[in-house]
Amino acid sequence: MPLLHIALQEGFAGDAVVLRINGREVFNQPAVKTRMQTGFAAACEENVPAGACRAEICLPGRPLTESIDLSVACDTWLGVSLMPEGRLSRRISTEPFGYV
């Protein structure tokens, strides 16, 4: 089974974050904060069946929830950033994200 890597990246400032993959909670942290030097806040990974997959990102303190539908055939990286206007931005890659 492929791995789905979810990286919380830019814009998190002590936010509570809950991540679900295909409806199952895989990450729940009360205070996620981006490290300004690297643009990285937190990450999790989960084996998923190949094919359709849904990742849900919830920031209960905002309140903000977004579902992202993916087609996963091999290891996949999903980068999620919190934009200044309060929306979520995403990047999908078949290669790991680089952090300095």
C-alpha positions as CSV (number, residue, x, y, z in Angstrom):
1,M,0.0,0.0,0.0
2,P,1.3,3.5,-0.8
3,L,2.1,6.0,1.9
4,L,0.3,9.3,2.0
5,H,2.6,11.9,3.7
6,I,0.8,15.1,4.9
7,A,3.0,18.0,5.8
8,L,1.6,21.1,7.5
9,Q,3.8,23.9,6.2
10,E,3.5,27.7,6.2
11,G,1.2,29.9,8.2
12,F,0.4,27.9,11.3
13,A,0.6,29.9,14.5
14,G,-0.4,27.7,17.5
15,D,-3.4,26.4,15.7
16,A,-5.3,23.2,16.7
17,V,-5.2,20.8,13.8
18,V,-7.1,17.5,13.2
19,L,-6.3,15.4,10.1
20,R,-8.5,12.6,8.8
21,I,-7.7,10.2,6.0
22,N,-10.8,8.4,4.6
23,G,-12.7,9.4,7.7
24,R,-10.2,8.1,10.2
25,E,-8.4,10.5,12.5
26,V,-4.7,10.2,12.1
27,F,-3.4,13.4,13.7
28,N,-4.7,15.7,16.4
29,Q,-2.5,18.4,17.9
30,P,-3.6,21.4,20.0
31,A,-0.9,23.9,19.0
32,V,0.7,23.5,15.6
33,K,3.2,26.2,14.8
34,T,5.3,26.8,11.6
35,R,9.1,27.0,12.1
36,M,9.9,30.2,10.2
37,Q,13.4,29.1,9.2
38,T,12.1,26.0,7.4
39,G,8.5,26.6,6.5
40,F,7.6,23.3,8.3
41,A,5.1,22.9,11.2
42,A,4.2,19.1,11.5
43,A,3.6,16.0,9.6
44,C,2.0,12.6,9.6
45,E,2.0,9.6,7.2
46,E,-0.4,6.8,6.7
47,N,-0.6,3.8,4.5
48,V,-3.6,4.0,2.2
49,P,-5.1,1.7,-0.4
50,A,-4.2,2.6,-4.0
51,G,-7.0,4.6,-5.7
52,A,-9.3,7.3,-4.5
53,C,-8.4,8.8,-1.1
54,R,-9.9,11.8,0.9
55,A,-7.8,13.9,3.3
56,E,-9.7,16.2,5.6
57,I,-7.9,19.1,7.4
58,C,-9.8,20.7,10.2
59,L,-8.7,23.8,12.3
60,P,-11.4,23.8,15.0
61,G,-10.3,27.2,16.4
62,R,-10.8,29.1,13.2
63,P,-13.3,27.3,12.3
64,L,-12.0,25.9,9.0
65,T,-12.3,22.5,7.4
66,E,-11.3,21.4,3.9
67,S,-11.5,18.0,2.2
68,I,-9.0,17.1,-0.5
69,D,-9.7,14.3,-2.9
70,L,-6.6,12.5,-4.2
71,S,-5.8,9.6,-6.5
72,V,-3.0,7.7,-4.9
73,A,-1.1,5.2,-7.0
74,C,2.3,5.4,-5.3
75,D,3.8,7.3,-2.3
76,T,2.3,10.7,-2.3
77,W,3.1,14.0,-0.5
78,L,0.4,16.5,0.4
79,G,1.6,19.9,1.6
80,V,-0.9,22.1,3.3
81,S,-0.3,25.8,4.2
82,L,-2.6,28.3,6.0
83,M,-2.7,31.5,4.0
84,P,-2.9,35.0,5.6
85,E,-6.5,35.4,4.3
86,G,-7.5,32.3,6.3
87,R,-7.8,29.7,3.6
88,L,-5.8,26.5,3.1
89,S,-3.4,26.1,0.2
90,R,-2.3,22.6,-1.0
91,R,0.6,21.1,-3.0
92,I,0.6,17.5,-4.2
93,S,3.8,15.8,-5.2
94,T,5.2,12.3,-5.9
95,E,8.5,13.6,-4.4
96,P,9.3,14.6,-0.8
97,F,9.2,18.3,0.0
98,G,12.6,19.7,0.9
99,Y,13.2,21.5,4.2
100,V,16.4,23.3,5.1
